[in-house]
Amino acid sequence: MKKLHVGGRSRRVTERYRRALTDFPYVRPELLKRAVVVCHRHADVDAYCAAYGVAYILRRLRKGVSVSVVAPDGLSIPAKRVASKYPVRLVEKPNFERADIAVVVDTGNLALLGEFVEPLKAAGCVKVFLDHHPLSSSVKGVADYVVLDESATSTSEVIYDILTALKLPVSKAVAQVLLTGIIFDSQHLKLADYRTVKIVAELCGRGASIGGSIRILGVLRESSERIARLKGAQRLSLHRLGDWIIGSTEVGSYHASVARALVDLGVDLAVAAGENSGESRCCLRANQRFHKAVGIHLGGDVAEKVAASLGGVGGGHPSAASFTVNADVGTVIKSVLKVVEDATGLKIRTLS
Ligand SMILES: [Mn+2]
């Protein structure tokens, strides 16, 4: 099978990318009976929304196709909120052997598929990866087709590109869901560029609304999440990296939300970690100023490195990343600070 990899940092839409969009799903629709759509573990909003969009596209292309969506280790809390309003058929144990196609969304590293790595590798079906993360060798080794736009703020944008390339009608529901994925991954459009804004405008033209997405994402947080954010602030340790402020903290849950909250409070780089049955999860968030000036990629330069050194998995974006390892929280935070020191060549000073 001819593999089609479409990548690059360029915003320029290449002919190859355009062809990849119009050829999706690379299986003749009449042969499509069963499809599995796979999100990365602990699926975030973008992954869920992209999966919703793919399920919609496949059903439009082939009436009666059975589409099941799988999220290893379930959905993140905000993704659950999207799912309660816009459900898909979520299954715990997908049948890869009987599937004609497996579409993996928003997953830059194969290890993020957890227990489904081996079943996916072994499956005889066509394997398609749709993404906006840098292409990893682990994905290259398995994928038959990759449609990837690293300059897109979200995989939901890539799904919208496919929808329009195939000239499929965009329902109000799918417009709202894709817009929600875009709003989430672009940090409420803070990272949006011309093309993102153009897609957002088109989705709003199909009946979606920005206010609607923000309401789904939940400005009103559950009290448990607010307590985690407040505890995160209460237990905050501060460090200086040159003129930059790094904040580290320990919380049991809502790590991503806590890290985001610390950035909102004023740290340049937030490290929120917590232990759960021998495993530590850590989320990293930085403000755009830090990312632009310091130039470290929290996914590739920090999360992946710390995860590799402590025997775990991780990855992410330039200013948002996470990882899970088998180590205690103290070791995790120390390792993050050490990797940041090594990557920047600056010394970290912990404030008392
Ligand atoms: Mn994403």
Boltz pocket constraint, residues with backbone or C-beta under 6 A from the ligand:
constraints:
  - pocket:
      binder: B
      contacts: [[A, 46], [A, 47], [A, 106], [A, 132], [A, 153], [A, 154], [A, 155], [A, 185]]
      max_distance: 6.0
